[in-house]
Amino acid sequence: MQYGIYAPIPMATVGSAETVRAVAESNHPLADGRRDAQFDFCEDILLTADRVGFELVLFAERHLGHDLSAWVLASALGSRFHHLRSLVAVHPGMWDPVMIAKLAASLDRICLGRMAINIVNGWFDREFEMFGGKVLRGDDRYQRSTEFIQILHGLWTNESFSYEGRFYKLDQGQLLLKPATQRPPDLFSVSTSDQGKDFVASNCEWWFVELPKSDQPDEALREIEASIADMRVRASRVGRNVRFALNPFLALGSNDANAYDEALKSIYRFDPDRAEIRMVPATRAGCIGAPTKVRGQVARFANMGIELLLLKVIPTVQNLELISMEIIKR
């Protein structure tokens, strides 16, 4: 099993005094000689994650938000990682695919071939409009992302590449800087609609399995199993294999009740308005409790075919060290 973590930026993190402080400071100039506190916090957490055995970090992106840009943050920290792979979120329709091909190749080369892209089929109209993009609905959204990916691969693997689609056209495009390895960076995505799942099956190497709706452990596992089986069928129809990742909230305690109570207390403590939608669904994956219980749940996920757990956690150095000792290195 591989283990990942979210970069602790405001849009992806709750239960952290540091992220609340980063939001409060984000609209004001910094004092002379002082670096952004959000960056310092990310540096502490992610270098710890790299040291204690995590293998991937997702740099999420919310353009209309308090967060540091995903590409800037990944570039500033990625070259310092010894183990972590930098997974950077990209919204087709807001970025030009030729520019992303160049940015990804650049990051891949300074990260020693350890970068990947998370394709986000965006829906936030105001954000798209403000930052020069356009929101599409239904099939159009996935067709645009498919063309986006085809251009990425075309530029990464050819000396010259031309393309004519519904949404993008490219005449003899060239990328004079290739990714670090012969195999292009992996593409990840998450989607719960039929159209979105077919898009993942046809275009991506990894799918973030939808979180269960049931809060009953056995039923939740059956939901995950059914989702994986469905994606395998979709991928086989187009002659592909898709690998599976999951986004559980993980918290350890002396017993199940203690761990759950402390996790919820931390989740709601600093940012209660966002906690419900951001974190509570992820607690249904059954990774809250005593270490023996959580290790058992991880083993069940592995038996289903899940290869990566991108963990939602309370981001402290001590918590990452505990998770490493009790889960990752056991």
CORVEN-V260518 format. One record per backbone hydrogen bond with DSSP energy under -0.5 kcal/mol. NH is the residue of the N-H (numbers start at 1). CO is the residue of the C=O. E is the energy in kcal/mol with one decimal. If there is no record, write none. Layout:
BEGIN
NH:CO:E
NH:CO:E
END
This chain:
BEGIN
2:307:-2.7
4:309:-3.0
5:56:-1.9
6:311:-0.8
7:58:-2.7
9:7:-2.6
12:9:-1.3
13:9:-0.7
13:10:-0.8
15:267:-0.5
20:16:-1.5
21:17:-2.2
22:18:-2.0
23:19:-2.0
24:20:-2.0
25:21:-1.8
26:22:-1.0
26:23:-0.6
28:25:-1.7
34:31:-2.4
40:36:-1.8
41:37:-2.3
42:38:-2.4
43:39:-2.8
44:40:-2.2
45:41:-2.5
46:42:-3.0
47:43:-2.1
48:44:-1.3
49:45:-2.5
50:46:-2.4
51:47:-1.7
52:48:-2.4
53:49:-0.7
54:49:-2.2
55:3:-3.6
56:3:-1.0
57:85:-2.8
58:5:-2.0
59:57:-0.6
59:87:-3.3
60:58:-1.1
65:63:-1.5
73:69:-2.7
74:70:-2.8
75:71:-2.0
76:72:-2.3
77:73:-1.8
78:74:-2.8
79:75:-0.6
80:77:-2.0
81:78:-1.4
85:55:-1.7
86:114:-2.2
87:57:-3.1
87:85:-0.7
88:86:-0.7
88:116:-2.5
89:59:-2.2
90:118:-2.7
92:90:-0.7
93:95:-0.9
94:91:-2.1
95:91:-1.1
100:96:-2.0
101:97:-2.4
102:98:-1.8
103:99:-2.7
104:100:-3.0
105:101:-2.0
106:102:-2.4
107:103:-2.7
108:104:-2.8
109:105:-1.8
110:106:-1.6
111:107:-1.5
112:109:-0.6
113:108:-3.4
114:111:-1.0
115:113:-0.8
116:86:-2.6
117:186:-2.3
118:88:-2.6
119:117:-0.7
119:188:-3.0
120:90:-3.0
120:118:-0.6
121:119:-0.6
122:120:-1.8
125:123:-1.4
128:124:-2.3
129:125:-2.7
130:126:-2.4
131:127:-2.0
132:129:-1.0
133:128:-3.8
134:93:-0.7
140:137:-1.1
141:137:-0.7
141:138:-0.7
142:138:-1.2
143:139:-2.6
144:140:-2.4
145:141:-1.7
146:142:-2.2
147:143:-2.3
148:144:-2.4
149:145:-2.3
150:146:-2.3
151:147:-2.0
152:148:-1.9
153:149:-2.5
154:150:-2.2
155:151:-2.6
156:152:-2.4
157:153:-1.7
158:154:-0.9
161:173:-2.5
163:170:-3.1
165:168:-2.8
170:163:-3.3
172:170:-0.7
173:161:-3.0
176:174:-0.5
184:182:-0.5
188:117:-3.1
189:206:-0.9
190:119:-0.6
197:193:-2.5
198:194:-2.2
199:195:-2.0
200:196:-2.3
201:197:-2.7
202:198:-1.7
203:199:-1.5
204:200:-2.4
205:187:-1.8
206:187:-2.0
207:243:-2.4
208:189:-2.4
209:207:-0.9
209:245:-3.0
217:215:-0.6
220:216:-2.8
221:217:-2.1
222:218:-1.9
223:219:-2.1
224:220:-2.0
225:221:-2.6
226:222:-2.5
227:223:-2.1
228:224:-2.3
229:225:-2.5
230:226:-2.3
231:227:-2.2
232:228:-2.4
233:229:-1.8
234:230:-2.1
235:231:-2.8
236:232:-2.3
237:233:-1.6
238:234:-0.7
238:235:-0.9
239:236:-1.4
240:235:-2.6
243:205:-2.9
244:305:-0.6
245:207:-2.5
246:308:-2.0
249:282:-2.2
250:248:-0.5
250:312:-2.4
251:287:-1.7
253:289:-1.4
259:255:-2.5
260:256:-2.5
261:257:-2.6
262:258:-2.4
263:259:-2.2
264:260:-2.6
265:261:-2.2
266:262:-2.2
267:263:-2.8
268:264:-2.5
269:265:-1.1
270:266:-0.7
271:267:-0.6
274:271:-0.9
275:271:-1.2
276:272:-0.8
278:274:-2.4
279:275:-2.6
280:275:-1.6
281:276:-0.7
282:279:-0.9
283:279:-0.8
283:280:-1.3
284:281:-1.3
285:282:-1.1
286:283:-1.1
289:251:-2.2
293:290:-0.5
294:290:-2.2
295:291:-2.8
296:292:-1.7
297:293:-1.9
298:294:-2.5
299:295:-2.0
300:296:-1.7
301:297:-2.2
302:298:-2.4
303:299:-2.2
304:300:-1.4
305:301:-0.8
305:302:-0.9
306:301:-2.2
307:244:-2.7
308:244:-1.1
309:2:-2.4
310:246:-2.7
310:308:-0.6
311:4:-2.3
311:309:-1.1
312:248:-2.7
313:311:-0.6
315:313:-0.7
316:314:-1.5
320:316:-2.1
321:317:-2.2
322:318:-2.0
323:319:-2.6
324:320:-2.4
325:321:-2.2
326:322:-2.7
327:323:-2.4
328:323:-1.8
329:324:-2.8
330:327:-0.8
END
